[in-house]
Amino acid sequence: MSQSTAIEVVSAIKAFGQGDTAVRALDDVSLTIQKGEFFTLLGPSGCGKTTLLRLIAGFEMPTSGEIRIDGAAVTWLPPNKRPVNTVFQSYALFPHLTVAENVGFALQMLGRPRAEVAETAARMLALVKLEHLAGRKIGQLSGGQQQRVALARALAPQPKVLLLDEPLSALDLKLRKEMQVELKRLQTETGITFVFVTHDQEEALTMSDRIGVMSAGKLQQVGSPRDIYTRPVNRFVASFIGDTNFLQATGLPGGARLPTGEVIDLPGLAPGAAVTLAIRPEQLRLVAADTPGALAAQVTNLVYFGTDTHCHLALADGTPMVARLQSPASGEAGLAPGQAVGLLPAPGAVQRVED
């Protein structure tokens, strides 16, 4: 483990049950998270992301494998012996204590001097911009304010790692977006390593330095938000992160032939090989039906989203496609179901993905 590594998970397996009925929630997962990084574990329900977080926190023990934090093996240590703190989906605040008392609770349990507890609580509340509510009871706060108190309480002991298990899922959309910005700000200002669990792709793309996409107990891909979005390694990642059009094709020298007979330029494919191609909706341009190199398509539906319009189409063989058009300049008013158009992918937009 290098000096810049905060967390290292080595060949972690977590099985629930025994024998033939055992279920592997984690299937040989290895992962390295750097110090000061905002790292997100992203995936659908049941993919293993929360189980992995609980292994790092010490709430679960692996069936096999090793967990290291800040260079030390912590695999079998209880949570209170690890340099981490956790913020849960339910904030678990004490309703009988004030905001300041909630924030200082962990320090008080550690036997810190009263003056230090008060000073740290005040500093943490200033960090989350709630110093004016220090004397309030928890029941007098909104959901967003309670979230900030939970964060301040978790940050107060200055853990080396802060684990966050879907902490924004109970908030409404507007507040959730505001808290995404606030969480990234807090992580940047404190320099603490954040490990964030979510099933929300937008949260992951908005806040993360790197993302680990999980499915069926395995890490499918680890990379920056841009890498994950623009260069997905397989069909699952491409479909889970954002919207994607998929096309089945056959490899040719320098291209791929669609079932319609049309050819898309794409170097590096084995001639005759069956391949899956992925194209993001925003990388498709609608052009005149007779435009050279464009795929023949027919408009089937138009869905207005305010900032953009999703144009649903069908290729000549019925394959569904979606093109995302910027509403103010898209000219979607001139489109109508049944209209023949051409689909022109942006240069480099079409890529092969593994099934």
Stockholm file with secondary structure:
# STOCKHOLM 1.0

chainA/1-355         MSQSTAIEVVSAIKAFGQGDTAVRALDDVSLTIQKGEFFTLLGPSGCGKTTLLRLIAGFEMPTSGEIRIDGAAVTWLPPNKRPVNTVFQSYALFPHLTVAENVGFALQMLGRPRAEVAETAARMLALVKLEHLAGRKIGQLSGGQQQRVALARALAPQPKVLLLDEPLSALDLKLRKEMQVELKRLQTETGITFVFVTHDQEEALTMSDRIGVMSAGKLQQVGSPRDIYTRPVNRFVASFIGDTNFLQATGLPGGARLPTGEVIDLPGLAPGAAVTLAIRPEQLRLVAADTPGALAAQVTNLVYFGTDTHCHLALADGTPMVARLQSPASGEAGLAPGQAVGLLPAPGAVQRVED
#=GR chainA/1-355 SS CCTTEEEEEEEEEEEESCGGGCEEEEEEEEEEEETTCEEEEECCTTSSHHHHHHHHHTSSCCSEEEEEETTEECTTCCGGGSSEEEECSSCCCCTTSBHHHHHHHHHHHTTCCHHHHHHHHHHHHHHTTCGGGTTCBGGGSCHHHHHHHHHHHHHTTCCSEEEEESTTTTSCHHHHHHHHHHHHHHHHHHCCEEEEEESCHHHHHHHCSEEEEEETTEEEEEECHHHHHHSCSBHHHHHHSSCCEEEEEEEETTEEECTTSCEEECTTCCTTCEEEEEECGGGEEEECTTCTTCEEEEEEEEEECSSEEEEEEEETTCCEEEEEEEHHHHCGGGCCTTCEEEEEECTTCCEEEBC
#=GC SS_cons         CCTTEEEEEEEEEEEESCGGGCEEEEEEEEEEEETTCEEEEECCTTSSHHHHHHHHHTSSCCSEEEEEETTEECTTCCGGGSSEEEECSSCCCCTTSBHHHHHHHHHHHTTCCHHHHHHHHHHHHHHTTCGGGTTCBGGGSCHHHHHHHHHHHHHTTCCSEEEEESTTTTSCHHHHHHHHHHHHHHHHHHCCEEEEEESCHHHHHHHCSEEEEEETTEEEEEECHHHHHHSCSBHHHHHHSSCCEEEEEEEETTEEECTTSCEEECTTCCTTCEEEEEECGGGEEEECTTCTTCEEEEEEEEEECSSEEEEEEEETTCCEEEEEEEHHHHCGGGCCTTCEEEEEECTTCCEEEBC
//
